[in-house]
């Protein structure tokens, strides 16, 4: 009798263990799938064109990733709380125009030096703060609020310059994209520093923990004592500050400032975020995931150029990439709509 009852007991204990291991393995593969995709992409492109692994080409990839990575880092925090920020291009443009008009340029006689970089970051943070305040206090969905603020910011930039372009001749600012350390320009190291700041906020601050808590369940976070409104406003302001840094990098790289300087960067940034595995429903993701997602997008674009893929086909492939990434990253068990 004891033998008969013992066998089912042992079997009942083993089955959950096997299932748990399967779930753990599946979760592990899901967690590292963006990195595996990046490695596979690099190997495939390198096999088709050996110039891909040339140090100069790898440097070009790093330079191309600097601006979208900085924008995507700000956008990651917003998506983590279950919202979305569509104002990035306008905010980057305002920050770029601000710094262009305050350093040595072709538009006026200003020459205030590199301390104006803080002004550009502050301008981005103020516009981000505006996003947060309008979203929270007027209870307007974030995608509408940020889309409107982005249009307003672009309009301000266009009206400010009357549609013209400012040529920047400040050598100190231009040196950000020229001066190299360990083979990479200073702009890349600034992007790496931004990544480090984002990681510290995400991993070691109360704001980072509360961000994930709100994305995981706003009502539960509120019951746990999280000041949801304040966190939301702070996150939008933080995102704006990252966009301000991206505006500085854009001016340094292109040597000019105008209202359309960030055109196309929003799509690349959002693609990088979701390709990195951050769910649009919020509650997960990290700056490192965003780094990997950015590299996937930039490496894919670089590879298509090396392989001679026509530009219109490149756009189609990038669009297909974001559809596949969102499909794989979306947790269909969660029924609420992305805010």
C-alpha atoms as one frame of an Amber mdcrd trajectory, in Angstrom:
protein
   0.000   0.000   0.000   2.840   2.351   0.831   4.549   1.554  -2.483   1.386
   2.265  -4.418   0.950   5.655  -2.807   4.625   6.556  -2.931   4.990   6.244
  -6.701   2.364   8.853  -7.609   3.821  11.165  -4.992   7.273  11.036  -6.562
   5.772  11.476 -10.006   3.764  14.486  -8.848   6.950  16.057  -7.523   8.912
  15.503 -10.758   6.387  16.930 -13.199   6.381  20.485 -11.844  10.194  20.390
 -11.732  10.371  19.587 -15.452   7.787  22.239 -16.255   9.613  24.798 -14.148
  12.883  24.060 -15.928  11.171  24.434 -19.295   9.673  27.782 -18.289  13.026
  28.935 -16.886  14.843  27.958 -20.087  12.231  29.659 -22.217  12.456  32.825
 -20.112  16.261  32.732 -20.348  16.164  32.411 -24.133  13.592  35.206 -24.323
  15.773  37.409 -22.144  18.905  36.989 -24.259  17.202  36.724 -27.661  18.050
  40.353 -28.678  21.738  39.679 -28.001  21.571  36.420 -29.965  19.900  38.251
 -32.846  22.650  40.897 -32.789  25.402  38.256 -32.871  23.694  36.262 -35.633
  23.141  39.429 -37.659  26.791  40.413 -37.355  28.014  36.948 -38.342  25.697
  36.765 -41.376  26.597  40.225 -42.666  30.298  39.603 -42.013  30.126  36.327
 -43.943  28.592  38.113 -46.940  30.889  41.138 -46.798  34.188  40.961 -44.933
  34.404  44.764 -44.769  31.800  44.614 -41.994  34.465  43.643 -39.438  36.867
  46.350 -40.589  37.724  48.604 -37.595  36.720  51.695 -39.557  33.288  50.217
 -40.285  32.804  49.222 -36.640  33.696  52.800 -35.720  31.063  54.052 -38.173
  28.492  51.792 -36.511  29.360  53.226 -33.089  29.092  56.799 -34.396  25.757
  56.081 -36.094  24.399  54.549 -32.872  25.313  57.462 -30.561  22.361  59.780
 -31.287  19.568  57.166 -31.546  20.867  55.432 -28.412  20.680  58.645 -26.382
  17.139  59.305 -27.621  16.116  55.696 -26.998  17.427  55.782 -23.415  15.015
  58.607 -22.603  12.185  56.862 -24.410  12.851  53.615 -22.534  11.961  55.149
 -19.167   8.717  56.536 -20.599   7.735  53.186 -22.102   8.586  51.438 -18.827
   5.739  53.328 -17.122   3.349  52.212 -19.878   3.345  55.520 -21.769   4.999
  56.627 -24.986   6.844  59.805 -25.981   6.474  61.024 -29.573   7.995  64.455
 -28.975  11.646  63.394 -29.284  12.330  64.880 -32.721  10.912  68.289 -31.773
  12.710  68.381 -28.414  16.026  67.389 -30.000  15.553  70.139 -32.584  14.931
  72.816 -29.949  17.978  71.673 -27.953  20.107  71.676 -31.105  18.976  75.151
 -32.126  19.528  76.448 -28.591  23.130  75.288 -28.448  23.766  76.392 -32.057
  22.653  79.947 -31.345  24.745  80.298 -28.195  28.095  79.088 -29.528  30.098
  80.613 -32.380  27.888  80.409 -35.459  26.866  82.003 -38.749  23.576  83.408
 -37.427  24.669  85.831 -34.684  27.709  87.008 -32.730  27.194  84.812 -29.657
  30.140  82.862 -28.341  29.415  81.752 -24.780  31.493  78.590 -24.730  30.659
  75.015 -23.822  28.763  75.885 -20.641  25.739  76.387 -22.924  25.563  72.614
 -23.259  23.823  72.646 -19.882  21.307  75.123 -21.322  20.483  72.716 -24.147
  19.946  69.860 -21.693  17.801  72.131 -19.518  15.727  73.139 -22.560  15.062
  69.473 -23.277  14.168  68.804 -19.639  11.708  71.748 -19.603   9.923  70.453
 -22.698   9.859  66.982 -21.155   8.454  68.481 -17.965   5.758  70.127 -20.074
   4.891  66.723 -21.508   4.546  65.256 -18.036   2.496  68.089 -16.567   0.032
  68.159 -19.468  -0.262  64.375 -19.466  -0.830  64.058 -15.723  -2.887  67.097
 -14.780  -5.007  67.367 -17.922  -5.334  63.574 -18.120  -4.520  63.556 -21.816
  -3.139  60.281 -23.228   0.628  60.458 -23.474   0.851  59.797 -27.197  -1.443
  62.759 -27.928   0.293  65.055 -25.455   3.801  64.287 -26.659   2.822  64.369
 -30.327   1.366  67.857 -29.830   4.376  69.099 -27.837   6.685  67.669 -30.494
   4.845  69.579 -33.227   4.897  72.753 -31.138   8.638  72.355 -30.518   9.325
  71.812 -34.221   7.175  74.831 -35.031   9.079  76.957 -32.529  12.365  75.856
 -34.079  11.183  76.636 -37.603   9.789  80.053 -36.634  12.874  80.844 -34.556
  15.161  80.469 -37.572  12.565  81.374 -40.236  13.281  78.017 -41.816  17.021
  78.658 -42.095  19.971  76.571 -40.948  22.618  77.734 -38.481  26.184  76.821
 -39.384  28.250  76.120 -36.262  31.925  77.088 -36.364  32.750  76.640 -32.674
  35.825  74.407 -32.680  35.317  73.212 -29.106  31.811  71.967 -29.881  32.823
  70.390 -33.181  35.670  68.613 -31.412  33.059  66.422 -29.711  32.667  64.567
 -32.996  36.306  64.863 -34.080  38.476  64.222 -31.018  39.065  60.497 -30.611
  39.888  58.377 -27.592  40.749  54.700 -28.105  39.719  55.030 -31.735  36.236
  56.417 -31.083  35.072  60.042 -31.152  34.110  61.819 -27.948  30.438  61.758
 -29.037  30.410  57.971 -28.683  31.868  58.207 -25.177  29.225  60.779 -24.250
  26.579  58.296 -25.411  28.275  55.616 -23.282  28.235  58.016 -20.312  24.514
  58.602 -20.924  24.042  54.833 -20.901  25.850  54.647 -17.558  23.635  57.375
 -16.084  20.505  55.635 -17.355  21.681  52.311 -15.911  22.399  53.893 -12.530
  18.943  55.488 -12.411  17.295  52.240 -13.499  19.232  49.996 -11.127  20.122
  52.037  -8.061  17.523  54.749  -7.529  14.017  54.923  -6.119  12.850  56.581
  -9.332  13.975  53.578 -11.365  12.192  51.091  -9.097   9.018  53.161  -9.021
   9.086  53.415 -12.814   8.907  49.641 -13.190   6.312  49.421 -10.417   3.988
  51.844 -12.224   4.418  50.013 -15.512   3.702  46.710 -13.829   0.471  47.951
 -12.266  -0.345  51.581 -11.575  -3.129  50.903  -9.065  -0.992  48.463  -7.100
   1.934  50.906  -7.130  -0.307  53.653  -5.792  -1.544  51.380  -2.991   2.102
  50.634  -2.173   2.776  54.324  -1.555   4.267  55.288  -4.918   3.474  58.885
  -5.866   2.456  58.014  -9.397   1.858  61.544 -10.694   5.224  62.821  -9.485
   7.067  59.837 -10.919   5.371  60.232 -14.290   6.278  63.927 -14.498   9.854
  63.207 -13.402  10.239  60.481 -16.037   9.071  62.733 -18.863  11.458  65.458
 -17.684  14.288  62.909 -17.521  13.513  61.774 -21.055  13.650  65.394 -22.217
  17.105  65.771 -20.672  18.343  62.764 -22.669  16.857  64.321 -25.815  18.799
  67.478 -24.973  22.045  65.492 -24.935  21.082  63.998 -28.301  20.593  67.533
 -29.647  24.142  68.440 -28.598  25.547  65.323 -30.288  23.582  66.118 -33.458
  25.003  69.659 -33.679  28.530  68.399 -33.037  28.179  65.688 -35.677  26.450
  67.670 -38.427  27.993  71.077 -37.689  24.639  72.810 -37.932  21.332  73.333
 -36.187  17.837  73.444 -37.711  14.272  72.328 -37.025  14.555  69.061 -38.983
  17.874  67.887 -37.567  16.306  64.856 -35.847  14.014  63.773 -38.674  13.644
  59.985 -38.706  15.312  59.472 -35.325  12.042  58.812 -33.478  11.271  55.735
 -35.567  14.795  54.402 -35.085  14.640  54.981 -31.314  11.273  53.286 -30.797
  12.364  50.402 -33.030  15.522  50.025 -30.930  13.520  49.979 -27.697  11.088
  47.259 -28.774  13.745  45.228 -30.600  15.685  45.264 -27.336  12.762  43.472
 -25.692  11.033  46.306 -23.814   7.279  45.747 -23.866   5.086  48.638 -24.995
   2.746  47.679 -22.149   5.399  48.798 -19.641   6.840  47.213 -16.530  10.003
  45.724 -18.030  13.092  46.545 -20.073  16.418  48.123 -19.206  18.986  50.524
 -20.705  21.186  47.553 -21.661  18.309  46.046 -23.619  17.953  49.379 -25.395
  21.672  49.408 -26.216  21.392  45.971 -27.825  18.251  47.001 -29.704  19.971
  50.136 -31.011  22.940  48.101 -32.209  20.610  45.637 -33.963  18.920  48.475
 -35.875  22.184  50.254 -36.732  24.034  47.056 -37.677  21.126  46.024 -39.910
  21.158  49.419 -41.660  24.948  49.300 -42.035  24.804  45.750 -43.391  22.158
  46.634 -45.958  24.354  49.471 -47.220  27.366  47.141 -47.470  25.273  44.574
 -49.339  23.913  47.170 -51.763  20.261  46.937 -50.714  18.217  49.821 -52.276
  17.082  52.534 -49.797  13.359  51.888 -50.311  13.892  48.201 -49.527  15.824
  49.178 -46.397  12.850  51.141 -45.099  10.552  48.193 -45.743  12.849  45.807
 -43.872  13.087  48.212 -40.921   9.300  48.484 -40.808   8.984  44.692 -40.881
  11.562  44.485 -38.080   9.519  46.631 -35.699   6.319  44.658 -36.448   8.071
  41.359 -35.685   9.726  42.781 -32.563   6.458  44.140 -31.151   4.697  40.846
 -31.909   7.346  38.850 -30.050   7.653  41.278 -27.127   3.928  41.807 -26.518
   2.522  39.926 -23.558  -0.942  39.005 -24.778  -2.094  37.992 -21.310  -2.235
  41.680 -20.371  -5.447  43.191 -21.619  -5.016  46.869 -20.907  -4.338  49.349
 -23.686  -0.973  51.086 -23.920  -1.417  54.535 -22.374
